[in-house]
Amino acid sequence: MGTGSSGSAAKARPAAGPRVEVLRVGHRAGRDPRLSTHLALVARAFGARRMHLNPPDDHVAESLARVRERWGGEFEVVPAPSWTSVVRDARGPVVHLTMYGQPLARLLPRLRRERDLLLVVGGAKVPPRLYGVSTFNVAVGSQPHSEVAAVAVVLKELLGLPGTRAFPGARQRIVPKARGKSVVPVRGRPP
């Protein structure tokens, strides 16, 4: 790894883009399980490594564990009793996705150079403190929109489209078709 003019070590961008984790703040068990599950599904499909769920919800974590069992990959939903601890322990910049932030297009070149990123999305009531402790407050648009959409857009811009490949360890995969649907076992793996 080379050094910059100041002598500090320069960060080499991984070929596949930054390692991304997602933090969902303000999940309301009983009211938000479907939305938080969809958020985790999108994060997984678009290449995030894990989703921290605050407050924890075993039902969402178990649902995604079943998806991983059938469809492969290493994505996991981990309990986050304290969102502030997850933010404090983040390996890279904390990117709060909010419609009130700076335009994504302006920050993309910098975000793509990072090695690790923590994307943070809030629920109905975002703690005001989150705006101040985040490295960046980023907007994919300045109109009301879903946090699921925001995560999908940002991950697509950072890591590209997920494509049609099966994830490592998958028991089944989808065969793309113009009409109908086809799900087949992955060779060497029981269905």
N, C-alpha and C positions, 0 to 999 in steps of 0.2 A: 504494500500500500504506500502510495506516495505521500509527500507532505506538502502542505500549502506554503505560501510565502511567509506565513507567520510561524511555520514549524509545526503546526497542528496536523494530525493525521487526517487525510481526506477520506471521506466515506465512498467506497465503491458501491455503485448501485447494482443489486443482483440482476442478472439477466432477465428474470421473470418479473421484475418489479419489486416493490417493497413488501415486507411481511406485514400483513394487516390483521389486526384484531378489532372487534367491535364491542363497544360497551353500550348496553341499553339501560338507561337511567329512568327510574320512575315507573317500572312495570307494575301493573295493578293485578295481582292474582285474582282470578274470578271474572275480571273485566277485560283484560288484555291478552289472554293466552293465545288467541288466534293471531292477533297482530304480531306478538312477539315471536310466535312460531314462524310466521311468514318472514319476519325480519331475519331469523336464524337461517331459514331455508335459502333466502336470497344471498345472505352473506356466505354461506357454504358453497352454493352453486357458482358464485362469482369469484371465489378464491380466497376468502378470509380464512384464517386459521382457527379462530374460536370466537365465541361471543360470551362476554361476561354479562350476567343478568342480575340487575339490581332493582328491587330485592329479588332474592332467589325464588325460583319456582320449579319444583321437581318435575311437574307435569311437562313443562316445555323441554327440560333437559332430557327426560325419558323419551319424548317424542322424537327428538333429534338423534338420540342414540339408536332408536329403531331405524331411522332413515340411514344412518351410517352403516348399520349392520347389513342392510339390503343393498345400498347404493355405493358403499365404500367411502374412502377418504378418511381423514383424521380429524375432521371438524368436531368440536365439542362445545357444549354450553356449560359454562362453569358458574357456580354461585358467586355472587358479589354482594355480600352483606353491606359493604361500604364502598360506594362509588368513588369516594375520595381516595381510598387506598389504591384502587385500580389506576386512577389518574396519576397518583404520586409515583407508583411503581412502573409506569409505562416506559418502555425501552426507547421510544422515539417521540416525535411530536404528537400532541393531543389535538385532534382535529374535530371540533364540535360542529356538527352539521345542523345549521339553523338557517331559516329564510332571512334572518337579520344580518348574516355575516357578509364577508367579502366575496366577490364572485369567484366561483371555482376556477374559471378559465384563467384568472389572474394568478392563482396560486399553484396550478397544476405543474408547471415546470419544476418548481421547488419540491412539491410533494413527491413527484416521480423520482427525484434523486435520493430520497430518504431510504434508509435500510429497513426501518420499522415505523409503523404508524398505528395509532389507536384512534379509530373513528368512534365518536360519541354521538348518540341520538337520545333525545329525551322523550318522555311521554307527555301527557296532558299538561303537567306542571313541571317545567324545567327549573331546577334550582338556580336562582340568579347568580350564585357563586360560580357556576360552571362557565359562564361567559368570561370571567376573570382568570380562572386557572387554566383554561385551554390555551394551547400555543397559537391556534388559529380558530377563528369562528368563520365557517365557510358556508356559502349559500349556493345550491345548485339552481336556485331561482328565487325570486322575491315575491312569490305568490304562495298562499297556503298549499302545502302538499304533504304527502305521507313520508314518514321516516324510512319506510321500506323503499320507496322510490328514490330518495336521496342516497341511501346506501348503494342501491343498484347502479345509479348513475356514476357515483364516485368510483366504485370498484371497477366498472367498465372502463372508465377513463384511465385508471391506474394500471389495471391488469389485463384489460381486453375482454372480449366476449368469452364466455366459458367454453363454447364449442360442444362437440358431441362425443367426446372421448369418455370412456368409463373411468371412474376414480380407482386408484389402487385398492385392492381388497374387495371390489364390488362383486356381489353374487349375481347381479343382473345388469343389463344395459338396454338402452333404447336404440332401436334401429330406425333412423330417420326415414319417413315415408311421405309421399305427396298426399296420400289419403289413408285414413285409418291409423292404427297404432300397432306397434310391434315391440314387445319387451322379451328379450331372450336371455337365457343364462350365460354367464361369462364362462368361457372354456376353463375346465379344471376346477370350477367352483360349483358346489351343489346349489340348486335353486333355493 
